[in-house]
Amino acid sequence: MESSAVIEDAPSSRWSAWGPWLGAALGIAWMLVVGGARVLDPTSLDSVGGGDHAQHVLGWLHFRNAPWGFPLGHIPTLNHPLTTTVGFTDSNPWVSFALKPFSGWLPQDFQFIGPWFVLCFALQGWMGVKLMERLTPRLSQRLLGAALFVMAPVLLGRHGHDTLCAHWLILGLLWLHLRPRADARAARRDVAWAFAFVVLAAGIHPYLLVMVLTLALALLYTLVRRERLLTWRGGAGVLAGLLGVVGALFVLLGYVGQGPSLAADLSFGHFSANVLTLVDPMGWSRLLPSIPVGAGQYEGFGYLGTGTLLLAGVLLWKRADWWPRAKAEWKARRPLGVAVLLLTLLAISTVVQVAGWKVLSLRGLTKALLPVLAPFRASGRFIWVLDYTLLTGVLALVVWRWRQQPRTATGLLLAAVVLQFLDTGDVWWRGRFGGEPWPRLRAAAWEELDPSYRHVVLYPPFVMAWAEPCVANTFPQNVYVSFGDLAYRKGMTTNSAYVARFDAPRMKAVCEALREDVRNGRFAEDTVYVVDEKERAAFQRPEAGLTCGVLDGYYVCVAAKEGRFREALRSAAAP
């Protein structure tokens, strides 16, 4: 909510210009409090060894050694003989592109997830102060408000998916909506900022792009229709430019036109937001109980935070004092409200659930839209926009309601920050960014791999979260990391990976062709085969002529008739 008159009357402070920098420092400090400094070491793979982080790091490692190709971010050595991209391994395309030219100077073990976390929390604090500048002239209140943005549970809740931690992009669009504009020049300035945020979001993650682009379109409508600072022709040109840039980037990054498809068992609506998500801590509060949710609704985590709920409770107690102001602001910012409402409806999805109970299904009515909605199966993430919009509104109403009593407003904000701090379990646990040991293969025989070996083939191929019978196996879940890491260090390809999207028909055809080769005893001499326990018999046939052994608990076979690795494997033969 805009309160420019208050800002104009504000007493000048030589510290005000440092506000965004202090906000950034708050963000970094908070990340260190809840996660410790271990994650900051970019040469440590152990700090990011588990979960989605391993997928992201592995994609980057293979991409850094790959030649530039089309689409941008092309990775030919993962999912071989198919390929993937840094976009589909969620390896933060813009950051991967920026670092690739320096790959020759970077250590072999190098990951940017830790530094990316630092950047995201710092920019969250920076943009938090910029937002608060539109609400209050007092630096202390700006910093306290920024602290609540930094400590937002929805930000910390995305620690397991580092690329999605760029919530500062959402704050950036909210900041643009609150900025006062006196003339067309100011409007063009804000259009340029919106363009920049959209381009950044497009090269970070598609989900963030949907949120940022929706807010940018609402801003464009405001500039054309309500503020009349852009002509309809100018607005149409900006719209065409935005959509054109997004379309071009999606083609260049390989998000479209490469034939990836969704896994059949993951449908829109499963990973949605519960109707009560704003007040459901899902185990993140030490004071408030959790509310039952559906199986996949952790993706729709939207808890406002105990401190924010405290402020909302105080406002509800004084409802009559601010309600007219809130209605006036809603009317003035209706395009923003409509955009937030649309994203909220997407988050709740076509299957509406309250406390784990399905109360309404709209699948029949929205069946025609499912091909469009299906790519965003984790639709619950769109609740973040509502979360930050409500947080901004609560902060705006607190500082406006007690504008004549600034000490009271500051005291309330301080109480909210302290409560949020004490109620965050990570403050006491400090394991949020702990990670798991990187599952590197340790057997000495791997160092004997001859240069003639070009491929690592898991049989059956390991494809995360795919129920196709051809790839059914009993490998441990991190097997693709272990052998993907081996392939990276030895300059080889691997047929297994964890990718967000893939071409399911082609993947099935490749798997069935591999199965046919094994069945007919066709084994390549430039390939190291890693065999699932239940498939050993096909490789133990005398006529296959393979040399097999057990390394790091895996049954490994080669068809080569000589070489250092073959001899090392013979000495590790299974009983």
VOMARSE-623146 format. One record per residue (C-alpha): residue in one letter; x, y, z. Coordinates in nm, 2 decimals. Example, Ala and Ser with C-alpha at 12.3 -4.5 7.8 and 13.67 -1.06 7.14 Angstrom:
<recs>
REC r     xx     yy     zz
REC A   1.23  -0.45   0.78
REC S   1.37  -0.11   0.71
</recs>
This chain:
<recs>
REC r     xx     yy     zz
REC M   0.00   0.00   0.00
REC E   0.13   0.34  -0.10
REC S   0.19   0.60   0.17
REC S   0.39   0.85  -0.03
REC A   0.26   1.15   0.17
REC V   0.41   1.00   0.49
REC I   0.74   0.94   0.31
REC E   0.76   1.29   0.18
REC D   0.72   1.43   0.54
REC A   0.98   1.19   0.67
REC P   1.28   1.33   0.86
REC S   1.60   1.28   0.66
REC S   1.85   1.03   0.79
REC R   2.20   0.97   0.67
REC W   2.14   0.60   0.74
REC S   1.84   0.57   0.51
REC A   2.05   0.52   0.20
REC W   2.21   0.23   0.36
REC G   1.87   0.06   0.43
REC P   1.88  -0.19   0.14
REC W   2.24  -0.29   0.23
REC L   2.14  -0.34   0.59
REC G   1.85  -0.55   0.47
REC A   2.08  -0.76   0.26
REC A   2.30  -0.81   0.57
REC L   2.00  -0.92   0.76
REC G   1.92  -1.18   0.50
REC I   2.27  -1.32   0.51
REC A   2.28  -1.32   0.89
REC W   1.95  -1.51   0.90
REC M   2.08  -1.77   0.66
REC L   2.39  -1.82   0.87
REC V   2.18  -1.85   1.19
REC V   1.95  -2.12   1.05
REC G   2.20  -2.30   0.84
REC G   2.56  -2.23   0.96
REC A   2.86  -2.14   0.74
REC R   2.93  -2.49   0.61
REC V   2.70  -2.44   0.31
REC L   2.91  -2.14   0.19
REC D   3.20  -2.35   0.08
REC P   3.15  -2.40  -0.30
REC T   3.42  -2.67  -0.32
REC S   3.22  -2.89  -0.07
REC L   2.98  -3.13  -0.24
REC D   2.90  -3.29   0.09
REC S   2.70  -2.98   0.19
REC V   2.46  -3.04  -0.09
REC G   2.48  -3.42  -0.13
REC G   2.11  -3.51  -0.09
REC G   1.77  -3.46  -0.25
REC D   1.71  -3.22  -0.53
REC H   2.04  -3.04  -0.46
REC A   2.23  -3.35  -0.60
REC Q   2.03  -3.34  -0.92
REC H   2.11  -2.97  -0.96
REC V   2.48  -3.00  -0.89
REC L   2.51  -3.31  -1.12
REC G   2.35  -3.12  -1.41
REC W   2.59  -2.83  -1.36
REC L   2.89  -3.05  -1.34
REC H   2.81  -3.23  -1.67
REC F   2.72  -2.90  -1.84
REC R   3.04  -2.73  -1.75
REC N   3.24  -2.99  -1.96
REC A   2.99  -3.00  -2.24
REC P   3.03  -2.80  -2.57
REC W   2.79  -2.51  -2.63
REC G   2.49  -2.63  -2.83
REC F   2.13  -2.59  -2.90
REC P   1.92  -2.56  -2.69
REC L   2.13  -2.35  -2.46
REC G   2.23  -2.56  -2.16
REC H   2.24  -2.88  -2.37
REC I   2.39  -3.18  -2.17
REC P   2.47  -3.47  -2.40
REC T   2.64  -3.68  -2.13
REC L   2.34  -3.73  -1.90
REC N   2.05  -3.95  -2.00
REC H   2.26  -4.09  -2.29
REC P   2.17  -4.16  -2.57
REC L   1.90  -3.91  -2.50
REC T   2.00  -3.57  -2.37
REC T   1.87  -3.31  -2.13
REC T   1.94  -2.95  -2.04
REC V   2.04  -2.75  -1.73
REC G   1.68  -2.63  -1.73
REC F   1.54  -2.98  -1.69
REC T   1.80  -3.07  -1.42
REC D   1.69  -2.75  -1.24
REC S   2.06  -2.64  -1.25
REC N   1.98  -2.26  -1.26
REC P   2.04  -2.18  -1.62
REC W   2.15  -1.82  -1.58
REC V   2.41  -1.91  -1.31
REC S   2.53  -2.21  -1.51
REC F   2.58  -2.00  -1.82
REC A   2.76  -1.73  -1.63
REC L   3.01  -1.98  -1.47
REC K   3.07  -2.20  -1.77
REC P   3.33  -1.97  -1.94
REC F   3.53  -1.99  -1.61
REC S   3.51  -2.37  -1.58
REC G   3.87  -2.43  -1.66
REC W   3.97  -2.22  -1.36
REC L   3.72  -2.36  -1.12
REC P   3.80  -2.67  -0.90
REC Q   3.68  -3.01  -1.02
REC D   3.44  -3.02  -0.72
REC F   3.26  -2.69  -0.75
REC Q   2.89  -2.61  -0.67
REC F   2.72  -2.28  -0.66
REC I   2.42  -2.37  -0.44
REC G   2.57  -2.23  -0.12
REC P   2.66  -1.89  -0.28
REC W   2.32  -1.89  -0.45
REC F   2.15  -1.92  -0.11
REC V   2.35  -1.63   0.01
REC L   2.25  -1.42  -0.29
REC C   1.88  -1.51  -0.25
REC F   1.86  -1.43   0.12
REC A   2.06  -1.11   0.06
REC L   1.83  -0.99  -0.22
REC Q   1.52  -1.09  -0.01
REC G   1.64  -0.85   0.26
REC W   1.73  -0.58   0.00
REC M   1.39  -0.60  -0.17
REC G   1.22  -0.62   0.17
REC V   1.36  -0.28   0.26
REC K   1.27  -0.14  -0.08
REC L   0.91  -0.25  -0.02
REC M   0.90  -0.10   0.33
REC E   1.03   0.23   0.18
REC R   0.69   0.26   0.02
REC L   0.52   0.21   0.36
REC T   0.72   0.40   0.62
REC P   0.98   0.67   0.64
REC R   1.15   0.52   0.95
REC L   1.46   0.31   0.90
REC S   1.39   0.10   1.21
REC Q   1.05   0.00   1.08
REC R   1.19  -0.07   0.73
REC L   1.45  -0.31   0.87
REC L   1.20  -0.48   1.10
REC G   0.96  -0.53   0.81
REC A   1.24  -0.66   0.59
REC A   1.33  -0.90   0.87
REC L   0.99  -1.06   0.84
REC F   1.03  -1.10   0.47
REC V   1.37  -1.26   0.52
REC M   1.23  -1.49   0.79
REC A   0.92  -1.59   0.59
REC P   0.87  -1.96   0.64
REC V   0.79  -2.01   0.27
REC L   1.14  -1.89   0.18
REC L   1.32  -2.11   0.43
REC G   1.08  -2.39   0.33
REC R   1.23  -2.40  -0.02
REC H   1.58  -2.48   0.11
REC G   1.56  -2.82  -0.05
REC H   1.51  -2.67  -0.40
REC D   1.76  -2.39  -0.42
REC T   1.65  -2.26  -0.76
REC L   1.31  -2.18  -0.62
REC C   1.45  -1.96  -0.35
REC A   1.45  -1.65  -0.57
REC H   1.15  -1.51  -0.39
REC W   1.30  -1.16  -0.42
REC L   1.17  -1.16  -0.78
REC I   0.81  -1.17  -0.64
REC L   0.90  -0.89  -0.40
REC G   1.04  -0.69  -0.69
REC L   0.71  -0.69  -0.87
REC L   0.52  -0.60  -0.56
REC W   0.77  -0.31  -0.52
REC L   0.69  -0.19  -0.87
REC H   0.32  -0.20  -0.80
REC L   0.37   0.02  -0.50
REC R   0.60   0.27  -0.66
REC P   0.45   0.62  -0.73
REC R   0.47   0.73  -1.09
REC A   0.44   1.09  -1.19
REC D   0.47   1.07  -1.57
REC A   0.52   0.85  -1.87
REC R   0.90   0.85  -1.82
REC A   0.85   0.69  -1.47
REC A   0.61   0.43  -1.63
REC R   0.87   0.34  -1.89
REC R   1.13   0.30  -1.61
REC D   0.91   0.06  -1.43
REC V   0.83  -0.13  -1.75
REC A   1.21  -0.18  -1.79
REC W   1.24  -0.31  -1.44
REC A   0.95  -0.55  -1.50
REC F   1.12  -0.67  -1.82
REC A   1.44  -0.74  -1.63
REC F   1.26  -0.94  -1.36
REC V   1.07  -1.14  -1.62
REC V   1.39  -1.23  -1.81
REC L   1.57  -1.32  -1.48
REC A   1.27  -1.54  -1.38
REC A   1.26  -1.71  -1.72
REC G   1.62  -1.83  -1.68
REC I   1.59  -1.93  -1.32
REC H   1.28  -2.14  -1.30
REC P   0.95  -2.17  -1.50
REC Y   0.73  -2.16  -1.19
REC L   0.89  -1.83  -1.08
REC L   0.83  -1.70  -1.44
REC V   0.46  -1.77  -1.42
REC M   0.43  -1.57  -1.09
REC V   0.65  -1.28  -1.21
REC L   0.49  -1.26  -1.55
REC T   0.14  -1.26  -1.41
REC L   0.23  -0.97  -1.18
REC A   0.40  -0.79  -1.46
REC L   0.09  -0.81  -1.68
REC A  -0.12  -0.67  -1.39
REC L   0.13  -0.38  -1.37
REC L   0.11  -0.32  -1.74
REC Y  -0.27  -0.30  -1.72
REC T  -0.24  -0.06  -1.44
REC L  -0.01   0.17  -1.63
REC V  -0.24   0.17  -1.94
REC R  -0.59   0.15  -1.80
REC R  -0.58   0.30  -1.46
REC E  -0.29   0.54  -1.44
REC R  -0.30   0.62  -1.82
REC L   0.07   0.67  -1.83
REC L   0.10   0.44  -2.13
REC T  -0.11   0.45  -2.45
REC W  -0.30   0.14  -2.56
REC R  -0.06   0.11  -2.85
REC G   0.24   0.14  -2.62
REC G   0.09  -0.12  -2.38
REC A   0.03  -0.36  -2.67
REC G   0.39  -0.32  -2.78
REC V   0.51  -0.39  -2.43
REC L   0.28  -0.70  -2.41
REC A   0.41  -0.83  -2.74
REC G   0.76  -0.77  -2.63
REC L   0.71  -0.96  -2.29
REC L   0.55  -1.26  -2.45
REC G   0.80  -1.26  -2.74
REC V   1.10  -1.26  -2.51
REC V   0.95  -1.53  -2.29
REC G   0.87  -1.75  -2.59
REC A   1.21  -1.70  -2.74
REC L   1.38  -1.78  -2.41
REC F   1.17  -2.09  -2.36
REC V   1.28  -2.21  -2.71
REC L   1.65  -2.12  -2.65
REC L   1.65  -2.29  -2.31
REC G   1.48  -2.60  -2.44
REC Y   1.17  -2.58  -2.23
REC V   0.96  -2.61  -2.54
REC G   1.02  -2.79  -2.87
REC Q   1.23  -3.07  -2.73
REC G   0.96  -3.33  -2.68
REC P   0.96  -3.37  -2.30
REC S   0.65  -3.51  -2.14
REC L   0.51  -3.55  -1.79
REC A   0.53  -3.87  -1.60
REC A   0.19  -4.04  -1.63
REC D   0.13  -4.08  -1.25
REC L   0.18  -3.71  -1.17
REC S  -0.13  -3.50  -1.25
REC F  -0.23  -3.14  -1.19
REC G  -0.40  -3.10  -0.85
REC H  -0.20  -3.35  -0.65
REC F   0.07  -3.10  -0.54
REC S  -0.17  -2.82  -0.45
REC A  -0.22  -2.58  -0.17
REC N  -0.46  -2.66   0.11
REC V  -0.72  -2.39   0.18
REC L  -0.59  -2.35   0.53
REC T  -0.22  -2.33   0.42
REC L  -0.17  -1.97   0.54
REC V  -0.22  -2.07   0.90
REC D  -0.09  -2.42   0.88
REC P   0.28  -2.44   1.00
REC M   0.32  -2.80   0.88
REC G   0.56  -2.87   1.17
REC W   0.75  -2.54   1.13
REC S   0.61  -2.38   1.45
REC R   0.70  -2.46   1.80
REC L   0.38  -2.30   1.93
REC L   0.10  -2.37   1.68
REC P  -0.02  -2.72   1.59
REC S  -0.01  -2.86   1.23
REC I  -0.33  -2.92   1.03
REC P  -0.38  -3.24   0.83
REC V  -0.31  -3.19   0.45
REC G  -0.32  -3.41   0.14
REC A  -0.03  -3.63   0.04
REC G   0.13  -3.38  -0.21
REC Q   0.03  -3.06  -0.05
REC Y   0.37  -2.99   0.11
REC E   0.43  -2.81  -0.23
REC G   0.16  -2.56  -0.13
REC F   0.32  -2.47   0.20
REC G   0.22  -2.11   0.26
REC Y   0.24  -2.05   0.63
REC L   0.25  -1.67   0.70
REC G   0.47  -1.71   1.01
REC T   0.38  -1.68   1.38
REC G   0.50  -1.32   1.39
REC T   0.29  -1.21   1.09
REC L  -0.02  -1.39   1.24
REC L   0.04  -1.19   1.56
REC L   0.03  -0.86   1.37
REC A  -0.28  -0.98   1.18
REC G  -0.45  -1.06   1.51
REC V  -0.37  -0.72   1.65
REC L  -0.52  -0.56   1.34
REC L  -0.84  -0.77   1.36
REC W  -0.88  -0.65   1.72
REC K  -0.87  -0.29   1.58
REC R  -1.06  -0.37   1.26
REC A  -1.27  -0.06   1.25
REC D  -0.97   0.17   1.25
REC W  -0.82   0.05   0.92
REC W  -1.09  -0.13   0.72
REC P  -1.20   0.18   0.52
REC R  -0.83   0.23   0.43
REC A  -0.79  -0.13   0.32
REC K  -1.10  -0.12   0.10
REC A  -0.97   0.20  -0.07
REC E  -0.63   0.05  -0.13
REC W  -0.79  -0.27  -0.27
REC K  -1.00  -0.06  -0.51
REC A  -0.69   0.14  -0.62
REC R  -0.49  -0.18  -0.68
REC R  -0.75  -0.41  -0.82
REC P  -0.54  -0.54  -1.11
REC L  -0.28  -0.66  -0.86
REC G  -0.56  -0.82  -0.65
REC V  -0.70  -1.00  -0.96
REC A  -0.35  -1.13  -1.05
REC V  -0.30  -1.26  -0.69
REC L  -0.64  -1.42  -0.69
REC L  -0.58  -1.60  -1.02
REC L  -0.25  -1.74  -0.89
REC T  -0.42  -1.84  -0.56
REC L  -0.69  -2.03  -0.75
REC L  -0.41  -2.21  -0.95
REC A  -0.24  -2.30  -0.62
REC I  -0.56  -2.45  -0.48
REC S  -0.61  -2.63  -0.81
REC T  -0.91  -2.82  -0.94
REC V  -0.93  -3.04  -0.63
REC V  -1.01  -2.82  -0.33
REC Q  -0.90  -2.96   0.00
REC V  -0.96  -2.83   0.35
REC A  -0.75  -3.00   0.63
REC G  -0.69  -3.30   0.42
REC W  -1.05  -3.34   0.31
REC K  -1.15  -3.31  -0.05
REC V  -1.45  -3.07  -0.05
REC L  -1.48  -2.99  -0.41
REC S  -1.36  -3.12  -0.75
REC L  -1.37  -2.92  -1.06
REC R  -1.19  -3.17  -1.28
REC G  -1.49  -3.22  -1.50
REC L  -1.53  -2.85  -1.57
REC T  -1.16  -2.78  -1.63
REC K  -1.08  -3.10  -1.83
REC A  -1.03  -2.89  -2.14
REC L  -0.76  -2.68  -1.96
REC L  -0.56  -2.97  -1.82
REC P  -0.32  -2.98  -2.12
REC V  -0.23  -2.62  -2.04
REC L  -0.22  -2.67  -1.66
REC A  -0.05  -3.01  -1.65
REC P   0.31  -2.88  -1.69
REC F   0.26  -2.69  -1.36
REC R   0.17  -3.00  -1.16
REC A   0.32  -2.85  -0.84
REC S   0.07  -2.57  -0.86
REC G   0.07  -2.52  -0.48
REC R   0.39  -2.31  -0.52
REC F   0.18  -2.03  -0.66
REC I   0.05  -1.96  -0.31
REC W   0.37  -1.77  -0.24
REC V   0.24  -1.46  -0.42
REC L  -0.06  -1.45  -0.19
REC D   0.17  -1.51   0.10
REC Y   0.39  -1.21   0.03
REC T   0.11  -0.99  -0.08
REC L  -0.07  -1.05   0.26
REC L   0.25  -0.99   0.45
REC T   0.30  -0.66   0.27
REC G  -0.06  -0.56   0.34
REC V  -0.03  -0.65   0.71
REC L   0.29  -0.44   0.74
REC A   0.13  -0.15   0.56
REC L  -0.17  -0.15   0.78
REC V   0.03  -0.17   1.10
REC V   0.25   0.13   1.02
REC W  -0.05   0.33   0.88
REC R  -0.28   0.25   1.17
REC W  -0.02   0.36   1.43
REC R   0.13   0.64   1.21
REC Q   0.06   0.89   1.48
REC Q   0.21   0.66   1.74
REC P   0.53   0.53   1.56
REC R   0.68   0.38   1.88
REC T   0.37   0.16   1.91
REC A   0.41   0.05   1.55
REC T   0.78  -0.02   1.59
REC G   0.71  -0.21   1.91
REC L   0.46  -0.43   1.74
REC L   0.70  -0.50   1.45
REC L   0.98  -0.58   1.69
REC A   0.75  -0.82   1.89
REC A   0.66  -0.99   1.56
REC V   1.02  -1.04   1.46
REC V   1.12  -1.17   1.80
REC L   0.83  -1.41   1.81
REC Q   0.91  -1.53   1.46
REC F   1.27  -1.58   1.56
REC L   1.19  -1.78   1.87
REC D   0.93  -1.99   1.70
REC T   1.16  -2.10   1.41
REC G   1.29  -2.44   1.50
REC D   1.59  -2.40   1.27
REC V   1.73  -2.14   1.51
REC W   1.78  -2.42   1.76
REC W   1.83  -2.71   1.52
REC R   2.06  -2.54   1.27
REC G   2.04  -2.83   1.03
REC R   1.84  -2.69   0.75
REC F   2.13  -2.67   0.51
REC G   2.32  -2.96   0.65
REC G   2.30  -3.17   0.33
REC E   2.42  -3.53   0.30
REC P   2.76  -3.68   0.21
REC W   2.81  -3.68  -0.16
REC P   2.78  -4.05  -0.27
REC R   3.11  -4.08  -0.44
REC L   3.23  -4.42  -0.54
REC R   3.54  -4.51  -0.33
REC A   3.68  -4.84  -0.46
REC A   4.03  -4.80  -0.59
REC A   3.94  -5.00  -0.91
REC W   3.75  -4.70  -1.05
REC E   4.08  -4.51  -1.08
REC E   4.19  -4.79  -1.32
REC L   3.93  -4.71  -1.58
REC D   4.09  -4.72  -1.92
REC P   4.04  -4.42  -2.15
REC S   3.87  -4.66  -2.40
REC Y   3.56  -4.67  -2.17
REC R   3.32  -4.41  -2.29
REC H   2.98  -4.50  -2.13
REC V   2.84  -4.60  -1.79
REC V   2.52  -4.80  -1.84
REC L   2.29  -4.88  -1.55
REC Y   2.08  -5.19  -1.63
REC P   1.79  -5.12  -1.61
REC P   1.83  -4.74  -1.65
REC F   1.75  -4.54  -1.34
REC V   1.49  -4.27  -1.41
REC M   1.36  -4.10  -1.09
REC A   0.98  -4.11  -1.04
REC W   0.89  -4.31  -1.35
REC A   0.67  -4.62  -1.32
REC E   0.75  -4.77  -1.66
REC P   0.81  -5.15  -1.61
REC C   1.12  -5.14  -1.83
REC V   1.31  -4.93  -1.58
REC A   1.19  -5.12  -1.27
REC N   1.49  -5.18  -1.04
REC T   1.61  -5.21  -0.69
REC F   1.90  -4.96  -0.71
REC P   1.93  -4.72  -0.42
REC Q   1.79  -4.38  -0.49
REC N   2.12  -4.20  -0.51
REC V   2.27  -4.44  -0.76
REC Y   2.23  -4.19  -1.05
REC V   2.44  -3.95  -0.85
REC S   2.72  -4.19  -0.78
REC F   2.76  -4.30  -1.14
REC G   2.68  -3.96  -1.28
REC D   2.97  -3.83  -1.06
REC L   3.20  -4.11  -1.19
REC A   3.10  -4.02  -1.55
REC Y   3.17  -3.65  -1.49
REC R   3.52  -3.72  -1.34
REC K   3.61  -3.96  -1.62
REC G   3.46  -3.78  -1.91
REC M   3.20  -4.05  -1.98
REC T   2.83  -4.06  -2.05
REC T   2.56  -4.22  -1.83
REC N   2.22  -4.34  -1.92
REC S   2.06  -4.25  -1.59
REC A   1.96  -3.92  -1.44
REC Y   1.70  -3.73  -1.24
REC V   1.53  -3.48  -1.48
REC A   1.22  -3.27  -1.43
REC R   1.09  -3.35  -1.78
REC F   1.18  -3.61  -2.04
REC D   1.06  -3.76  -2.36
REC A   0.88  -4.06  -2.22
REC P   0.82  -4.25  -2.55
REC R   1.18  -4.21  -2.66
REC M   1.30  -4.31  -2.31
REC K   1.09  -4.62  -2.33
REC A   1.23  -4.71  -2.67
REC V   1.59  -4.67  -2.56
REC C   1.52  -4.89  -2.25
REC E   1.36  -5.16  -2.46
REC A   1.65  -5.15  -2.71
REC L   1.90  -5.19  -2.43
REC R   1.70  -5.48  -2.29
REC E   1.70  -5.65  -2.63
REC D   2.08  -5.61  -2.66
REC V   2.13  -5.77  -2.32
REC R   1.89  -6.05  -2.41
REC N   2.08  -6.12  -2.73
REC G   2.42  -6.09  -2.57
REC R   2.52  -5.77  -2.75
REC F   2.76  -5.59  -2.51
REC A   2.98  -5.29  -2.61
REC E   3.35  -5.30  -2.52
REC D   3.35  -4.93  -2.45
REC T   3.08  -4.96  -2.18
REC V   3.08  -5.03  -1.81
REC Y   2.76  -5.21  -1.71
REC V   2.62  -5.16  -1.36
REC V   2.37  -5.44  -1.31
REC D   2.07  -5.45  -1.08
REC E   2.06  -5.75  -0.84
REC K   1.76  -5.91  -1.00
REC E   1.92  -5.89  -1.35
REC R   2.25  -6.06  -1.27
REC A   2.16  -6.39  -1.44
REC A   2.16  -6.23  -1.79
REC F   2.52  -6.11  -1.73
REC Q   2.65  -6.43  -1.57
REC R   2.58  -6.65  -1.87
REC P   2.91  -6.81  -1.99
REC E   2.83  -6.73  -2.36
REC A   2.81  -6.36  -2.27
REC G   3.19  -6.35  -2.22
REC L   3.18  -6.08  -1.96
REC T   3.42  -6.00  -1.67
REC C   3.22  -5.91  -1.36
REC G   3.29  -5.81  -1.01
REC V   3.15  -5.62  -0.71
REC L   3.27  -5.26  -0.65
REC D   3.12  -5.04  -0.38
REC G   2.84  -5.29  -0.34
REC Y   2.74  -5.27  -0.71
REC Y   2.77  -5.56  -0.96
REC V   2.98  -5.43  -1.25
REC C   3.06  -5.60  -1.58
REC V   3.26  -5.52  -1.89
REC A   3.29  -5.69  -2.23
REC A   3.65  -5.58  -2.29
REC K   3.91  -5.86  -2.31
REC E   4.20  -5.66  -2.17
REC G   4.28  -5.35  -1.98
REC R   4.37  -5.23  -1.63
REC F   4.01  -5.20  -1.52
REC R   3.92  -5.55  -1.64
REC E   4.20  -5.69  -1.43
REC A   4.09  -5.49  -1.13
REC L   3.74  -5.61  -1.18
REC R   3.85  -5.98  -1.20
REC S   4.02  -5.94  -0.86
REC A   3.69  -5.81  -0.72
REC A   3.48  -6.10  -0.87
REC A   3.18  -6.19  -0.67
REC P   3.17  -6.54  -0.51
</recs>
